[in-house]
Amino acid sequence: MSDFRLKVFLSVARNLNFTKASKELFISQPAISKHIQELENKYGITLFNRSGNKISLTQAGKLLVAHAEDITEKYRKLDFEMSRLAGNFTGELRIGASTTIAQYLLPPILAKFMLAYPKIKISLISENSSRIEALLHNHEIDLGLVEGSSRCQDLRYVPFLKDELVLVGNTKGVYSGIDEVTLDEIKNLPLIFRENGSGTLAVIEKTLERYNIRLNDLNIVTQIGSTEGIKKFIMHSDCLAILSVIAITDELLSNRLRIVDTEELSFEREFAFVSRHGTVPETAEQFMEFARIHNPKLSSKNK
């Protein structure tokens, strides 16, 4: 029901590139230009400054972005509420999830949700926690799921469930016979960490700070931008990593990885839903309630 021209405009405004907008919306670049021209003719004002291959929003364009985002949100809410009254849930839900959540936690929940609500169109973006928060700020997603301990004051966080991080290594390396390490020993272990901006790294850093240990005090061999990459690395090296229990279940069961206890340290965190302040889209509210009911229970028993 919404004006497709506004959808086109918002895509161009976010990307500041007509070609990227055409790929995002699966329409031709001339069609993108036509829709933007129609809007400019309608309001009798230029929405984009054009300089060679670069474009930027004019003051009028920035004003239209604010109103177009608000109108789009209202249309989505209207579609959902009307379909709910008709007993036929439809709508759109754009979810962004930090890497661990998107890869190991969300897929079974999403599969069940899509079976229950087949007419709700869902898209999932996987990025690190800081990037998910940026996507919310830019109105590119409706709902986020993040794993870090840091919080943006202008976003709303709702706790989802607890997670535990553990020190792991392979079952055949130098450390295969070590069951427990002390705080001082951790400083000298060859460690592989996630990239800066990762929620996992933020939790590790904050936990270590309570024991007056900085990341610079550790023997960090390298940083890798995915949990799967880290797991593969430590399976073929004598390095160790601090990873989520939920991410290593298969490797523990198949005896490819093992947990090394850190009795003096407890790395715990809370997965949280994150959204913009104000009205959350009805589809997002519906998904949060569904996920709370169908979430797996994480605990140290997974060890």
C-alpha positions in Angstrom: 0.0 0.0 0.0 2.9 2.4 0.6 4.2 4.7 -2.1 7.0 2.8 -3.8 8.7 6.1 -4.7 9.4 6.7 -1.0 11.0 3.2 -0.8 13.2 4.1 -3.8 14.1 7.5 -2.3 15.1 5.9 1.1 17.3 3.3 -0.6 19.1 6.0 -2.6 19.4 8.2 0.6 20.9 5.4 2.6 23.3 4.3 -0.2 23.9 7.7 -1.7 24.3 5.7 -4.9 21.8 5.1 -7.7 23.5 1.8 -8.8 23.5 0.3 -5.3 19.8 1.3 -4.8 18.9 -0.4 -8.1 20.6 -3.6 -7.0 19.0 -3.4 -3.5 15.5 -3.0 -5.0 16.0 -5.2 -8.1 14.9 -2.5 -10.5 16.8 -0.7 -13.3 18.9 2.4 -12.6 16.7 4.4 -15.1 13.7 3.4 -13.1 15.4 4.6 -9.9 16.1 8.0 -11.6 12.5 8.2 -12.8 11.1 7.7 -9.3 13.4 10.3 -7.8 12.6 12.8 -10.6 8.8 12.3 -10.0 9.3 13.1 -6.3 11.3 16.2 -7.1 8.7 17.3 -9.6 5.9 16.7 -7.1 7.5 18.9 -4.4 9.1 21.3 -6.8 12.5 21.0 -5.1 15.8 19.1 -5.5 16.3 16.2 -3.1 19.9 15.4 -4.0 23.0 17.4 -4.9 24.7 15.9 -7.9 28.4 16.3 -8.5 29.8 13.9 -11.1 29.3 10.4 -9.8 28.7 11.5 -6.3 25.4 12.6 -4.7 24.4 14.0 -1.3 21.1 14.9 0.3 19.9 18.5 0.1 18.2 20.1 3.1 14.9 19.1 1.6 16.2 15.6 1.1 17.1 15.3 4.7 13.6 16.5 5.7 12.0 13.9 3.4 14.1 11.1 4.9 12.7 11.8 8.3 9.1 11.9 7.1 9.5 8.9 4.7 10.9 6.7 7.5 8.0 7.7 9.7 5.5 7.0 6.9 7.0 3.7 6.0 6.9 2.5 9.7 3.2 3.5 9.9 2.4 1.7 6.6 4.1 -1.5 8.0 2.1 -1.2 11.2 -1.1 -0.6 9.4 -0.6 -3.7 7.1 0.2 -5.9 10.1 -2.7 -4.7 12.2 -5.2 -5.1 9.4 -4.0 -8.6 8.6 -4.2 -9.5 12.3 -7.8 -8.4 12.4 -8.4 -10.6 9.4 -6.7 -13.5 11.1 -4.0 -13.5 8.5 -0.6 -12.2 9.8 1.3 -10.5 7.0 4.0 -7.9 7.0 7.8 -7.4 6.8 10.5 -7.9 9.5 14.1 -6.9 9.0 16.3 -8.4 11.6 20.0 -7.7 12.2 21.9 -10.1 14.5 25.5 -10.2 15.7 27.5 -13.1 14.2 27.2 -15.7 17.0 23.5 -15.2 17.4 22.8 -15.2 13.6 24.8 -18.3 13.0 24.1 -20.5 16.0 21.0 -19.3 17.9 18.6 -17.7 15.4 18.2 -20.2 12.5 16.0 -22.8 14.4 13.9 -20.0 15.9 13.4 -18.3 12.5 12.5 -21.6 10.9 9.7 -22.1 13.5 8.5 -18.5 13.2 8.3 -18.7 9.4 6.2 -21.9 9.7 3.9 -20.2 12.2 3.7 -17.0 10.2 4.4 -17.8 6.5 3.1 -14.5 5.2 5.5 -12.4 7.2 8.5 -11.6 4.9 11.7 -11.9 6.9 15.3 -10.7 6.1 18.3 -11.3 8.3 21.6 -9.4 8.3 24.6 -10.8 10.2 27.1 -8.2 11.4 29.1 -7.5 14.6 27.2 -5.8 17.4 28.4 -2.3 16.7 27.4 -2.6 13.1 23.9 -3.9 14.0 23.4 -0.8 16.2 24.5 1.4 13.3 21.9 -0.3 11.0 19.2 0.5 13.6 20.3 4.1 13.7 20.0 4.3 9.9 16.6 2.6 9.9 17.9 -0.2 7.7 16.6 -2.9 10.2 13.6 -3.1 12.5 15.1 -5.2 15.3 18.5 -6.2 16.4 19.9 -9.0 18.5 23.3 -8.2 20.0 25.7 -10.0 22.3 28.0 -7.3 23.7 28.0 -5.6 27.1 28.2 -2.0 25.8 25.0 -0.1 25.3 24.0 3.0 23.1 22.0 5.4 25.2 19.6 6.2 22.3 18.6 2.6 21.7 16.3 0.3 23.7 17.6 -3.0 25.0 15.5 -5.9 26.2 17.2 -8.9 27.7 16.7 -12.2 25.9 18.8 -15.0 27.5 22.1 -15.7 29.2 25.2 -17.1 27.5 28.6 -18.3 28.7 32.0 -17.9 27.1 34.7 -20.5 27.7 38.4 -21.1 27.0 38.8 -23.8 24.4 41.6 -25.5 22.5 42.0 -28.6 20.3 42.1 -32.1 21.7 45.5 -33.1 20.4 47.8 -30.0 20.9 50.2 -28.8 23.5 47.4 -27.8 25.9 45.3 -31.0 25.4 46.4 -32.3 28.8 45.7 -29.1 30.8 42.3 -29.0 32.5 42.6 -25.6 34.2 44.6 -22.4 34.0 45.1 -19.5 36.5 44.9 -15.8 35.8 48.6 -15.5 35.5 48.8 -18.4 33.1 46.1 -16.9 30.9 48.4 -13.9 30.2 50.9 -16.1 28.5 48.6 -18.4 26.5 48.6 -17.9 22.7 45.1 -16.6 22.1 42.9 -15.9 19.0 40.2 -13.2 19.4 37.4 -11.8 17.4 37.7 -8.5 15.6 37.3 -5.1 17.2 33.6 -4.2 17.4 32.7 -7.8 18.2 30.3 -8.3 21.1 32.3 -11.3 22.2 35.5 -9.3 22.4 33.8 -6.6 24.3 32.6 -9.1 27.0 36.1 -10.6 27.3 37.6 -7.1 27.6 35.1 -6.0 30.3 35.5 -9.2 32.3 39.3 -9.0 32.3 39.2 -5.4 33.4 37.6 -6.5 36.7 40.9 -8.4 37.3 43.1 -5.5 36.2 44.0 -7.3 33.0 44.1 -5.4 29.7 44.0 -6.9 26.3 47.5 -5.5 25.8 48.6 -7.8 28.7 47.7 -10.9 26.7 49.5 -12.9 24.1 47.1 -12.2 21.2 48.4 -14.1 18.2 45.8 -12.7 15.8 42.2 -11.5 15.4 39.7 -13.2 13.1 36.4 -11.9 12.0 34.3 -15.0 12.5 33.8 -17.7 15.1 33.9 -20.4 12.5 37.3 -19.1 11.3 38.6 -19.1 14.9 37.4 -22.7 15.5 39.1 -23.9 12.3 42.3 -22.0 13.3 42.6 -23.5 16.8 41.8 -27.0 15.5 45.0 -26.8 13.5 47.2 -25.0 16.0 48.3 -24.8 19.6 46.4 -21.6 20.1 43.3 -21.2 22.3 40.2 -19.0 22.1 37.4 -17.7 24.3 34.1 -18.6 22.6 30.4 -19.0 23.3 29.3 -22.4 24.5 26.5 -22.4 21.9 29.1 -22.0 19.1 31.2 -25.1 20.0 28.5 -27.7 20.9 29.1 -29.8 17.8 32.9 -29.7 18.2 32.7 -30.7 21.9 30.5 -33.7 21.1 32.8 -34.8 18.2 35.9 -34.4 20.4 37.5 -31.8 18.1 37.6 -29.1 20.8 37.8 -29.2 24.6 37.1 -26.7 27.4 40.0 -25.5 29.6 38.5 -24.3 32.9 39.3 -20.8 34.2 38.1 -21.2 37.8 39.1 -17.6 38.7 37.3 -16.2 35.7 33.7 -16.4 34.6 32.8 -14.9 31.2 29.1 -14.4 31.1 26.9 -12.2 29.0 23.3 -11.6 28.0 21.9 -11.6 24.5 19.6 -8.7 24.1 17.0 -7.5 21.6 17.7 -3.9 20.6 15.5 -1.4 18.8 15.0 2.3 18.4 13.1 4.2 21.1 9.5 4.7 20.4 7.0 2.4 18.7 8.5 -1.0 17.7 7.0 -2.5 14.6 4.2 -5.1 15.4 6.1 -7.8 13.5 9.1 -7.2 15.7 7.0 -7.4 18.9 5.5 -10.6 17.6 8.9 -12.1 16.9 10.3 -11.1 20.3 7.5 -12.8 22.1 7.8 -15.9 19.8 11.6 -16.1 20.4 11.2 -15.9 24.2 8.9 -19.0 24.1 11.1 -21.0 21.7 14.6 -20.0 22.8 17.1 -22.8 23.7 18.2 -22.8 27.3 21.9 -22.0 27.5 23.9 -23.0 30.6 27.1 -24.4 31.8 25.5 -27.9 31.5 26.3 -27.6 27.7 29.9 -28.4 28.7 
